[in-house]
Every structure is written in C-alpha cells, then in structure tokens.
Amino acid sequence: MEMRIKNILIAVLLAVMSSTLVWADEQENALDAYKRQDYKTALQIFKNEANQKKAYTQSSLGHMYYEGKGVPQDYAEAVKWFRLAELN
C-alpha cells in the first residue's frame, strides 16, 4: 500500500512539473514574439494564458492595451487586465 501511494505522488509531481514547463514555454514564446514586434502572436498567446487566470500574462496583456501594442490603445481594458492579475 505504501509503495502505491508513493507511485501516485510521483505521478502527480511529474504531471505538475510537465504542465509548468509547457506554461513556461508558452510564456517564453509570447515574450519572444513581443520582442520581435510580432504583436499578433504575442496577443494570441497572452489572451489564451490570461483567460486561464495566469497573473503574469494578464499583466502582460494589460500592458499591451496600455501601450497600444498590437491592439488599439484602451486604458479601460488595460485596467481590467491589471486588476485581474492582481486578484490572481
């Protein structure tokens, strides 16, 4: 029984670690796109991640709206995303 619990815990740990790595890759892809001024790609990734309640990408999305990078400048939309990031 003890070995079974240990195996389950290892499986859960591996699942969490792999999902964290995927998120880190997505975040890096979005930041790379933003740096290349490929705002369309950055926006798409940030929106997808932000809708999953990830504070860093919500803040990044707010920044895009605040600066008008790849989207029409919209302070109200920027504030919305900054506030959501603050809650997460």
C-alpha positions, 0 to 999 in steps of 0.5 A: 500500500505504501509503495502505491501511494508513493507511485501516485505522488510521483505521478502527480509531481511529474504531471505538475512539473510537465504542465509548468514547463509547457506554461513556461514555454508558452510564456517564453514564446509570447515574450519572444514574439513581443520582442520581435514586434510580432504583436499578433502572436504575442496577443494570441498567446497572452489572451489564451494564458490570461483567460486561464487566470495566469497573473503574469500574462494578464499583466502582460496583456494589460500592458499591451492595451496600455501601450497600444501594442498590437491592439488599439490603445484602451486604458479601460481594458488595460485596467481590467487586465491589471486588476485581474492579475492582481486578484490572481 
